[in-house]
């Protein structure tokens, strides 16, 4: 595939990622929304998804319970807001990967960084709580599945760019690879090794395994 064809493919693939529309939200309102979601994350990390009551969540955000319910009438609504914000950030990251000079190398670096950072942050604990809640609450299960499916879709878009094929063919050929990567990243975020040495060894093993999966995508010559 020549340079012009690759540039055209890149433009087509970028159209499949979220478009960064001009933000019409007043800066104060946007800042407050971020504060609220960060407060929610902290409360969930401290008390657990089920353990944190709506009163606890409101208090963590510096709001009255009545005002908090106007933002989020249920925990499912909170999860929906968290998923929406996280997907916006992930979509922006994948756009940068697609536009980079070497998408596969950039993806490898991003995944390795995610493995290291998620294990040090509270997000892994939060997602572990949400996955446990998903076993009991169908609406939470639907939201978590939607996020995983969307991240898998983003991955296959990168694979399409790397292989110089259209997005549909990439989904057909590499959907299982994308799902496996999502599973490994999610599991690494939720797992807490017993000590730093075990954590370092696990990170190294996960990174090597992810790289083998990506190597297979780069060298795959199968058509179906």
Backbone as CSV, one residue per row, in Angstrom:
resi,resn,N_x,N_y,N_z,CA_x,CA_y,CA_z,C_x,C_y,C_z
1,UNK,0.854,-1.190,0.000,0.000,0.000,0.000,0.888,1.237,0.000
2,UNK,0.619,2.192,-0.925,1.473,3.366,-1.011,1.107,4.405,0.047
3,UNK,1.920,5.473,0.093,1.749,6.485,1.131,0.385,7.144,1.054
4,UNK,-0.060,7.444,-0.171,-1.357,8.117,-0.332,-2.503,7.218,0.115
5,UNK,-2.395,5.916,-0.210,-3.449,4.986,0.202,-3.493,4.855,1.716
6,UNK,-2.321,4.810,2.353,-2.280,4.709,3.812,-2.854,5.965,4.462
7,UNK,-2.580,7.118,3.889,-3.125,8.365,4.439,-4.643,8.366,4.329
8,UNK,-5.164,7.865,3.209,-6.616,7.807,3.031,-7.234,6.832,4.026
9,UNK,-6.570,5.681,4.235,-7.067,4.707,5.204,-7.072,5.305,6.598
10,UNK,-6.007,6.031,6.942,-5.931,6.650,8.261,-7.085,7.613,8.466
11,UNK,-7.396,8.413,7.459,-8.521,9.358,7.578,-9.834,8.605,7.791
12,UNK,-10.024,7.522,7.046,-11.262,6.742,7.184,-11.366,6.127,8.576
13,UNK,-10.250,5.629,9.100,-10.272,4.996,10.411,-10.492,6.013,11.517
14,UNK,-9.925,7.199,11.372,-10.131,8.236,12.376,-11.593,8.638,12.471
15,UNK,-12.304,8.531,11.345,-13.734,8.859,11.358,-14.533,7.876,12.210
16,UNK,-13.978,6.691,12.468,-14.664,5.691,13.285,-14.443,5.898,14.768
17,UNK,-13.523,6.796,15.122,-13.269,7.123,16.521,-14.095,8.335,16.914
18,UNK,-14.264,8.580,18.218,-15.071,9.710,18.657,-14.538,11.031,18.099
19,UNK,-15.442,11.870,17.664,-15.063,13.177,17.150,-15.014,14.159,18.301
20,UNK,-13.937,14.924,18.378,-13.815,15.926,19.426,-14.592,17.172,19.028
21,UNK,-15.843,17.225,19.392,-16.684,18.365,19.073,-16.332,19.543,19.969
22,UNK,-16.539,20.780,19.488,-16.317,21.931,20.359,-17.139,21.805,21.630
23,UNK,-16.507,22.029,22.760,-17.175,21.881,24.054,-17.998,23.118,24.351
24,UNK,-19.322,22.938,24.380,-20.209,24.068,24.659,-20.593,24.134,26.129
25,UNK,-20.052,23.209,26.931,-20.328,23.220,28.363,-19.563,24.361,29.010
26,UNK,-20.212,25.198,29.803,-19.483,26.264,30.500,-18.339,25.684,31.308
27,UNK,-17.169,26.342,31.316,-16.010,25.797,32.045,-16.314,25.478,33.497
28,UNK,-17.125,26.312,34.162,-17.425,26.063,35.569,-18.210,24.770,35.732
29,UNK,-19.176,24.549,34.817,-19.990,23.332,34.896,-19.155,22.098,34.600
30,UNK,-18.254,22.201,33.604,-17.392,21.076,33.269,-16.474,20.753,34.442
31,UNK,-15.917,21.779,35.064,-15.041,21.574,36.213,-15.806,20.913,37.357
32,UNK,-17.043,21.343,37.578,-17.844,20.755,38.648,-18.169,19.300,38.352
33,UNK,-18.455,18.973,37.099,-18.750,17.593,36.733,-17.551,16.694,37.000
34,UNK,-16.350,17.190,36.691,-15.133,16.420,36.951,-14.959,16.215,38.448
35,UNK,-15.184,17.274,39.231,-15.065,17.171,40.686,-16.024,16.128,41.250
36,UNK,-17.248,16.131,40.748,-18.251,15.193,41.247,-17.831,13.754,40.968
37,UNK,-17.400,13.476,39.735,-17.014,12.115,39.391,-15.762,11.682,40.151
38,UNK,-14.845,12.601,40.392,-13.661,12.254,41.184,-14.051,11.952,42.633
39,UNK,-15.000,12.717,43.168,-15.490,12.439,44.511,-16.159,11.081,44.590
40,UNK,-16.924,10.751,43.558,-17.582,9.443,43.502,-16.544,8.329,43.470
41,UNK,-15.524,8.482,42.641,-14.474,7.470,42.558,-13.819,7.237,43.922
42,UNK,-13.513,8.319,44.614,-12.855,8.210,45.912,-13.744,7.505,46.931
43,UNK,-15.035,7.824,46.911,-15.958,7.188,47.850,-16.100,5.697,47.561
44,UNK,-16.200,5.350,46.280,-16.282,3.935,45.918,-15.011,3.197,46.315
45,UNK,-13.842,3.828,46.087,-12.575,3.186,46.422,-12.456,2.966,47.923
46,UNK,-13.015,3.889,48.706,-12.902,3.799,50.160,-13.889,2.809,50.757
47,UNK,-15.130,2.818,50.256,-16.180,2.028,50.900,-16.727,0.897,50.044
48,UNK,-16.300,0.837,48.786,-16.816,-0.204,47.910,-18.064,0.254,47.184
49,UNK,-18.370,-0.425,46.095,-19.512,-0.022,45.270,-20.823,-0.174,46.034
50,UNK,-20.986,-1.296,46.716,-22.217,-1.512,47.471,-22.168,-0.830,48.827
51,UNK,-20.965,-0.735,49.402,-20.847,-0.149,50.735,-21.079,1.346,50.773
52,UNK,-20.786,2.039,49.684,-20.981,3.492,49.634,-22.450,3.795,49.347
53,UNK,-23.108,4.437,50.286,-24.508,4.822,50.084,-24.573,6.098,49.251
54,UNK,-25.755,6.426,48.768,-25.918,7.671,48.022,-25.577,8.864,48.925
55,UNK,-25.841,8.738,50.228,-25.472,9.794,51.168,-23.952,9.943,51.243
56,UNK,-23.229,8.801,51.266,-21.769,8.835,51.283,-21.233,9.503,50.019
57,UNK,-21.829,9.155,48.891,-21.369,9.708,47.617,-21.618,11.207,47.559
58,UNK,-22.790,11.620,48.014,-23.106,13.051,48.027,-22.143,13.807,48.926
59,UNK,-21.856,13.236,50.081,-20.948,13.882,51.041,-19.549,14.009,50.455
60,UNK,-19.088,12.971,49.757,-17.763,13.000,49.157,-17.644,14.076,48.081
61,UNK,-18.778,14.425,47.494,-18.792,15.451,46.445,-19.118,16.834,46.988
62,UNK,-19.329,16.929,48.316,-19.674,18.218,48.910,-21.039,18.702,48.506
63,UNK,-21.988,17.767,48.372,-23.333,18.110,47.911,-24.366,17.583,48.891
64,UNK,-25.541,18.195,48.851,-26.662,17.628,49.592,-27.159,16.395,48.851
65,UNK,-27.812,15.508,49.587,-28.320,14.294,48.954,-29.334,14.632,47.863
66,UNK,-30.194,15.597,48.129,-31.203,15.973,47.141,-30.577,16.488,45.869
67,UNK,-29.551,17.314,45.998,-28.888,17.856,44.812,-28.140,16.770,44.067
68,UNK,-27.548,15.839,44.830,-26.816,14.749,44.196,-27.761,13.878,43.373
69,UNK,-28.952,13.615,43.897,-29.926,12.807,43.160,-30.356,13.479,41.863
70,UNK,-30.260,14.798,41.795,-30.592,15.485,40.547,-29.564,15.180,39.466
71,UNK,-28.318,14.948,39.881,-27.280,14.551,38.931,-27.373,13.062,38.615
72,UNK,-27.499,12.263,39.673,-27.456,10.809,39.532,-28.591,10.178,40.330
73,UNK,-29.668,9.771,39.668,-30.796,9.173,40.385,-30.529,7.749,40.871
74,UNK,-29.432,7.132,40.411,-29.133,5.753,40.804,-27.641,5.490,40.609
75,UNK,-27.181,4.369,41.158,-25.783,3.999,40.950,-25.532,3.613,39.493
76,UNK,-26.547,3.080,38.835,-26.389,2.769,37.407,-26.115,4.052,36.616
77,UNK,-26.774,5.136,36.995,-26.530,6.417,36.322,-25.103,6.897,36.577
78,UNK,-24.598,6.633,37.766,-23.210,6.991,38.081,-22.251,6.188,37.205
79,UNK,-22.483,4.884,37.114,-21.632,4.037,36.278,-21.676,4.506,34.827
80,UNK,-22.862,4.863,34.341,-22.990,5.353,32.965,-22.140,6.600,32.758
81,UNK,-22.135,7.505,33.732,-21.336,8.728,33.628,-19.848,8.407,33.653
82,UNK,-19.436,7.478,34.514,-18.031,7.086,34.580,-17.585,6.434,33.273
83,UNK,-18.429,5.569,32.725,-18.102,4.893,31.470,-17.994,5.912,30.336
84,UNK,-18.934,6.853,30.280,-18.918,7.868,29.224,-17.640,8.695,29.282
85,UNK,-17.267,9.128,30.474,-16.054,9.942,30.610,-14.804,9.119,30.290
86,UNK,-14.748,7.889,30.794,-13.569,7.062,30.530,-13.442,6.750,29.042
87,UNK,-14.570,6.487,28.373,-14.513,6.190,26.945,-14.074,7.406,26.134
88,UNK,-14.451,8.588,26.562,-14.005,9.796,25.873,-12.486,9.918,25.962
89,UNK,-11.938,9.633,27.131,-10.482,9.694,27.306,-9.793,8.603,26.488
90,UNK,-10.367,7.401,26.497,-9.781,6.292,25.747,-9.844,6.573,24.250
91,UNK,-10.966,7.120,23.785,-11.104,7.452,22.368,-10.069,8.467,21.918
92,UNK,-9.803,9.467,22.767,-8.784,10.460,22.448,-7.411,9.809,22.372
93,UNK,-7.137,8.887,23.296,-5.845,8.196,23.296,-5.669,7.362,22.032
94,UNK,-6.730,6.681,21.597,-6.633,5.873,20.388,-6.493,6.745,19.134
95,UNK,-7.090,7.915,19.143,-6.899,8.837,18.024,-5.427,9.211,17.892
96,UNK,-4.773,9.454,19.018,-3.353,9.787,18.999,-2.515,8.609,18.513
97,UNK,-2.926,7.393,18.878,-2.208,6.197,18.423,-2.306,6.081,16.908
98,UNK,-3.516,6.243,16.360,-3.727,6.145,14.919,-2.902,7.185,14.170
99,UNK,-2.810,8.387,14.721,-2.124,9.482,14.038,-0.607,9.444,14.224
100,UNK,-0.104,8.556,15.071,1.333,8.495,15.319,2.057,7.899,14.113
101,UNK,3.366,8.107,14.071,4.173,7.571,12.965,4.237,6.052,12.992
102,UNK,4.167,5.474,14.179,4.224,4.010,14.318,3.119,3.579,15.281
103,UNK,1.890,3.353,14.755,0.751,3.033,15.630,0.970,1.814,16.515
104,UNK,1.607,0.774,15.984,1.775,-0.428,16.799,2.740,-0.177,17.949
105,UNK,3.845,0.504,17.693,4.785,0.808,18.764,4.130,1.709,19.813
106,UNK,3.320,2.656,19.365,2.629,3.549,20.291,1.609,2.787,21.114
107,UNK,0.917,1.844,20.474,-0.048,1.011,21.202,0.670,0.149,22.244
108,UNK,1.780,-0.443,21.875,2.538,-1.265,22.830,2.919,-0.435,24.059
109,UNK,3.419,0.760,23.813,3.838,1.624,24.922,2.642,2.008,25.790
110,UNK,1.495,2.296,25.153,0.303,2.691,25.896,-0.204,1.540,26.762
111,UNK,-0.188,0.324,26.239,-0.650,-0.832,27.010,0.294,-1.128,28.172
112,UNK,1.595,-1.024,27.933,2.561,-1.250,29.014,2.381,-0.210,30.115
113,UNK,2.142,1.028,29.716,1.909,2.093,30.694,0.639,1.813,31.483
114,UNK,-0.407,1.341,30.793,-1.680,1.042,31.457,-1.497,-0.053,32.495
115,UNK,-0.723,-1.071,32.177,-0.474,-2.160,33.132,0.201,-1.625,34.383
116,UNK,1.201,-0.770,34.189,1.925,-0.230,35.345,1.054,0.706,36.167
117,UNK,0.338,1.618,35.508,-0.383,2.662,36.225,-1.656,2.157,36.884
118,UNK,-2.404,1.283,36.209,-3.674,0.814,36.771,-3.468,0.065,38.078
119,UNK,-2.342,-0.638,38.190,-2.107,-1.411,39.404,-1.735,-0.514,40.579
120,UNK,-1.406,0.752,40.283,-1.020,1.696,41.335,-2.141,2.669,41.674
121,UNK,-3.249,2.609,40.925,-4.336,3.569,41.099,-5.553,2.898,41.704
122,UNK,-6.533,3.734,42.075,-7.769,3.201,42.653,-8.754,2.711,41.597
123,UNK,-8.501,3.035,40.312,-9.459,2.655,39.284,-9.635,1.142,39.203
124,UNK,-8.540,0.398,39.409,-8.659,-1.054,39.357,-9.584,-1.572,40.439
125,UNK,-9.475,-1.002,41.632,-10.365,-1.401,42.715,-11.810,-1.053,42.385
126,UNK,-12.004,0.117,41.777,-13.352,0.536,41.410,-13.949,-0.419,40.387
127,UNK,-13.167,-0.775,39.364,-13.702,-1.665,38.338,-13.940,-3.066,38.897
128,UNK,-13.131,-3.481,39.859,-13.383,-4.774,40.497,-14.726,-4.755,41.218
129,UNK,-15.009,-3.655,41.911,-16.297,-3.507,42.597,-17.443,-3.509,41.588
130,UNK,-17.242,-2.817,40.482,-18.301,-2.738,39.478,-18.542,-4.091,38.813
131,UNK,-17.467,-4.856,38.579,-17.642,-6.181,37.985,-18.391,-7.103,38.925
132,UNK,-18.121,-6.972,40.229,-18.865,-7.775,41.201,-20.340,-7.378,41.200
133,UNK,-20.589,-6.060,41.116,-21.978,-5.582,41.073,-22.671,-6.048,39.804
134,UNK,-21.918,-6.171,38.714,-22.501,-6.584,37.433,-23.075,-7.997,37.495
135,UNK,-22.549,-8.823,38.405,-23.071,-10.184,38.542,-24.481,-10.189,39.118
136,UNK,-24.825,-9.090,39.822,-26.139,-9.021,40.469,-27.089,-8.042,39.784
137,UNK,-26.529,-7.087,39.051,-27.355,-6.018,38.485,-27.194,-5.983,36.964
138,UNK,-28.222,-6.406,36.219,-28.112,-6.465,34.755,-27.760,-5.126,34.119
139,UNK,-28.256,-4.008,34.688,-27.970,-2.712,34.076,-26.495,-2.353,34.184
140,UNK,-25.852,-2.772,35.276,-24.415,-2.535,35.434,-23.644,-3.445,34.479
141,UNK,-24.102,-4.690,34.348,-23.457,-5.634,33.435,-23.497,-5.107,32.004
142,UNK,-24.621,-4.535,31.600,-24.745,-3.994,30.244,-23.756,-2.853,30.014
143,UNK,-23.604,-1.985,30.997,-22.692,-0.853,30.863,-21.240,-1.309,30.763
144,UNK,-20.843,-2.271,31.589,-19.462,-2.749,31.533,-19.188,-3.481,30.221
145,UNK,-20.178,-4.230,29.718,-20.003,-4.907,28.425,-19.865,-3.889,27.299
146,UNK,-20.645,-2.826,27.376,-20.563,-1.785,26.345,-19.175,-1.160,26.308
147,UNK,-18.615,-0.907,27.483,-17.284,-0.304,27.518,-16.248,-1.266,26.951
148,UNK,-16.297,-2.518,27.352,-15.332,-3.487,26.847,-15.451,-3.646,25.328
149,UNK,-16.691,-3.667,24.821,-16.892,-3.805,23.383,-16.341,-2.598,22.633
150,UNK,-16.515,-1.422,23.202,-16.028,-0.217,22.534,-14.504,-0.167,22.532
151,UNK,-13.877,-0.548,23.617,-12.414,-0.573,23.655,-11.883,-1.618,22.668
152,UNK,-12.544,-2.762,22.581,-12.151,-3.782,21.601,-12.267,-3.230,20.181
153,UNK,-13.315,-2.455,19.940,-13.491,-1.851,18.610,-12.354,-0.883,18.312
154,UNK,-11.973,-0.075,19.296,-10.860,0.848,19.105,-9.587,0.083,18.737
155,UNK,-9.357,-1.027,19.427,-8.155,-1.820,19.153,-8.144,-2.329,17.720
156,UNK,-9.275,-2.826,17.242,-9.295,-3.354,15.874,-9.114,-2.238,14.851
157,UNK,-9.484,-1.017,15.195,-9.228,0.112,14.301,-7.725,0.348,14.175
158,UNK,-7.008,0.242,15.288,-5.545,0.349,15.237,-4.968,-0.798,14.410
159,UNK,-5.493,-2.006,14.599,-4.993,-3.148,13.840,-5.230,-2.944,12.339
160,UNK,-6.351,-2.337,11.992,-6.624,-2.044,10.585,-5.572,-1.103,10.015
161,UNK,-5.206,-0.086,10.799,-4.180,0.853,10.367,-2.834,0.152,10.193
162,UNK,-2.496,-0.700,11.137,-1.208,-1.398,11.103,-1.120,-2.325,9.891
163,UNK,-2.209,-3.040,9.607,-2.187,-4.025,8.524,-2.579,-3.444,7.166
164,UNK,-3.060,-2.195,7.144,-3.467,-1.577,5.884,-4.722,-2.195,5.305
165,UNK,-5.670,-2.543,6.201,-6.937,-3.137,5.770,-8.082,-2.301,6.322
166,UNK,-9.305,-2.548,5.833,-10.424,-1.765,6.345,-10.858,-2.276,7.712
167,UNK,-11.639,-1.457,8.396,-12.006,-1.753,9.777,-12.827,-3.026,9.904
168,UNK,-13.696,-3.281,8.948,-14.541,-4.474,9.015,-13.705,-5.740,8.911
169,UNK,-12.729,-5.748,8.003,-11.867,-6.916,7.879,-11.029,-7.104,9.145
170,UNK,-10.566,-5.996,9.721,-9.784,-6.087,10.957,-10.625,-6.670,12.090
171,UNK,-11.898,-6.271,12.190,-12.776,-6.834,13.219,-12.965,-8.326,13.002
172,UNK,-13.111,-8.717,11.729,-13.321,-10.134,11.427,-12.093,-10.963,11.807
173,UNK,-10.915,-10.436,11.526,-9.692,-11.205,11.726,-9.147,-11.117,13.150
174,UNK,-9.376,-9.984,13.811,-8.665,-9.751,15.067,-9.563,-9.448,16.262
175,UNK,-10.851,-9.752,16.151,-11.762,-9.487,17.279,-11.347,-10.269,18.519
176,UNK,-10.947,-11.517,18.342,-10.543,-12.334,19.493,-9.276,-11.778,20.137
177,UNK,-8.347,-11.302,19.309,-7.124,-10.706,19.851,-7.468,-9.472,20.699
178,UNK,-8.361,-8.648,20.167,-8.753,-7.433,20.885,-9.423,-7.783,22.210
179,UNK,-10.305,-8.779,22.189,-11.001,-9.180,23.416,-10.014,-9.707,24.454
180,UNK,-9.017,-10.471,24.009,-8.022,-11.000,24.935,-7.214,-9.867,25.573
181,UNK,-6.850,-8.869,24.780,-6.099,-7.737,25.315,-6.926,-7.002,26.366
182,UNK,-8.200,-6.774,26.079,-9.074,-6.102,27.048,-9.162,-6.913,28.332
183,UNK,-9.308,-8.222,28.207,-9.379,-9.088,29.384,-8.114,-8.987,30.227
184,UNK,-6.949,-8.986,29.575,-5.692,-8.939,30.323,-5.496,-7.600,31.020
185,UNK,-5.820,-6.524,30.332,-5.681,-5.197,30.938,-6.622,-5.052,32.126
186,UNK,-7.863,-5.508,31.949,-8.842,-5.414,33.032,-8.414,-6.260,34.228
187,UNK,-7.961,-7.476,33.963,-7.537,-8.359,35.053,-6.322,-7.792,35.784
188,UNK,-5.382,-7.210,35.033,-4.192,-6.661,35.680,-4.543,-5.484,36.575
189,UNK,-5.550,-4.703,36.176,-5.966,-3.558,36.990,-6.599,-4.009,38.301
190,UNK,-7.313,-5.123,38.261,-8.042,-5.574,39.443,-7.211,-6.458,40.360
191,UNK,-6.068,-6.942,39.874,-5.250,-7.872,40.665,-4.204,-7.111,41.472
192,UNK,-4.016,-7.503,42.726,-3.022,-6.889,43.590,-2.039,-7.959,44.087
193,UNK,-0.837,-8.031,43.493,0.149,-9.008,43.973,0.521,-8.747,45.426
194,UNK,1.113,-9.756,46.064,1.402,-9.677,47.493,2.533,-8.711,47.822
195,UNK,3.492,-8.546,46.918,4.637,-7.691,47.211,5.153,-7.055,45.921
196,UNK,6.009,-6.036,46.031,6.518,-5.334,44.838,7.235,-6.245,43.850
197,UNK,7.973,-7.229,44.349,8.691,-8.129,43.457,7.710,-8.949,42.616
198,UNK,6.696,-9.493,43.286,5.680,-10.260,42.554,4.955,-9.373,41.553
199,UNK,4.696,-8.132,41.938,4.033,-7.195,41.039,4.887,-6.914,39.808
200,UNK,6.184,-6.685,40.024,7.093,-6.412,38.914,7.172,-7.601,37.961
201,UNK,7.247,-8.798,38.508,7.329,-9.996,37.673,6.043,-10.207,36.878
202,UNK,4.904,-9.934,37.526,3.622,-10.070,36.835,3.510,-9.053,35.705
203,UNK,3.925,-7.812,35.966,3.890,-6.778,34.928,4.729,-7.202,33.721
204,UNK,5.922,-7.733,33.999,6.805,-8.146,32.915,6.186,-9.275,32.100
205,UNK,5.568,-10.238,32.798,4.933,-11.361,32.105,3.752,-10.885,31.271
206,UNK,2.931,-10.017,31.837,1.795,-9.489,31.089,2.253,-8.727,29.849
207,UNK,3.286,-7.918,30.011,3.788,-7.140,28.878,4.315,-8.056,27.782
208,UNK,5.052,-9.097,28.163,5.554,-10.044,27.155,4.398,-10.751,26.448
209,UNK,3.378,-11.126,27.203,2.227,-11.819,26.608,1.478,-10.909,25.655
210,UNK,1.262,-9.662,26.063,0.600,-8.705,25.179,1.405,-8.497,23.902
211,UNK,2.718,-8.407,24.038,3.553,-8.206,22.857,3.488,-9.399,21.913
212,UNK,3.359,-10.608,22.461,3.222,-11.784,21.597,1.903,-11.727,20.810
213,UNK,0.837,-11.297,21.483,-0.450,-11.155,20.802,-0.334,-10.122,19.678
214,UNK,0.322,-9.015,19.955,0.484,-7.969,18.950,1.430,-8.407,17.831
215,UNK,2.442,-9.198,18.181,3.332,-9.752,17.151,2.535,-10.609,16.168
216,UNK,1.618,-11.397,16.702,0.803,-12.267,15.851,-0.042,-11.447,14.889
217,UNK,-0.555,-10.321,15.363,-1.355,-9.450,14.496,-0.485,-8.873,13.384
218,UNK,0.728,-8.454,13.716,1.611,-7.855,12.714,2.051,-8.848,11.647
219,UNK,2.158,-10.140,12.006,2.670,-11.127,11.073,1.586,-12.006,10.468
220,UNK,0.326,-11.815,10.882,-0.769,-12.664,10.422,-0.983,-12.502,8.921
221,UNK,-1.057,-13.637,8.228,-1.320,-13.609,6.791,-2.604,-14.339,6.423
222,UNK,-3.385,-14.723,7.452,-4.633,-15.432,7.183,-5.703,-14.485,6.685
223,UNK,-6.591,-14.960,5.891,-7.679,-14.143,5.353,-9.009,-14.443,6.013
224,UNK,-9.000,-15.250,7.029,-10.254,-15.542,7.719,-10.093,-16.729,8.621
